[in-house]
Amino acid sequence: KNEVEQSPQNLTAQEGEFITINCSYSVGISALHWLQQHPGGGIVSLFMLSSGKKKHGRLIATINIQEKHSSLHITASHPRDSAVYICAVGPFNEKLTFGTGTRLTIIP
Amino acid sequence: DTEVTQTPKHLVMGMTNKKSLKCEQHMGHRAMYWYKQKAKKPPELMFVYSYEKLSINESVPSRFSPECPNSSLLNLHLHALQPEDSALYLCASSQAGTGAYEQYFGPGTRLTVT
C-alpha cells in the first residue's frame, strides 16, 4: 500500500466546474504539499499546510490531521488549470513522499 | 528572487559521454535536491544536500555523481549512463532540509541517453 494515495487518478471536467482532488496518507507528517506540473514542465508548489485551510485565488487546500486527509479544490475551473496535481507529505526528515498524481483536463 | 534555474534544458548524450547538469538558486536556501522523473510518474528523490553536505543518497548508481560547490549551486555529473536513465531531472531547494519547508523546483533538464 502506498503511503500517499490520491484520487481520482484522472479527471476531466467542463470549464467553470468546481474541482476536488483528494489525498490520503498513512504516515506521520510535519506538512503536506500540493504541487502542480504542466505537461513537459517543471513543478510549482501551490500550498504547504500542516493544519486547517489555505486559499490562493481560485485554489483552496484543506487538511484534516486526525483523518490524515487533504483536499485541493479549484473553483471556476479554466483550461489553463489542466495539469497534473501532486500531493506530497513531509515527515520529519528531508524526504518528501509523493502521491502518484491526478491528471486534470478542463475542456473549454 | 524565488527562482531555481537549471541548465541545460535539454541534453542528448551517448553512453560513453561525460556531462554535467547545473542548478542554481539565490534564495539563501540551505537544502538542495536532485530528483529523477520518468513520464507519467511522480518525482523520485536521488540526493539531498543540507548545508552543502550530502545528507541523503537514495542508493543511486555511481554513474550519477552530485556536487555542491557552494550554498547556491548544485551539480550532477553524469558518466557512462544507460538508456533507461533518460528522464526529466529536477532540482529543488528549500529553506532547510525537512519536509516542513516548501520546496522550490527548477524547470528541469530533459535527458536522453542514446
Interface residues (C-beta under 8 A of the other chain):
Chain A: I29 S30 A31 H33 L35 G40 G41 G42 I43 V44 S45 M48 S50 I86 A88 V89 G90 P91 F92 N93 E94 K95 L96 F98 G99 T100 G101
Chain B: A31 Y33 K41 P42 P43 L45 V48 S50 S55 I56 L90 A92 G97 T98 G99 A100 Y101 E102 Q103 Y104 F105 G106 P107 G108 R110
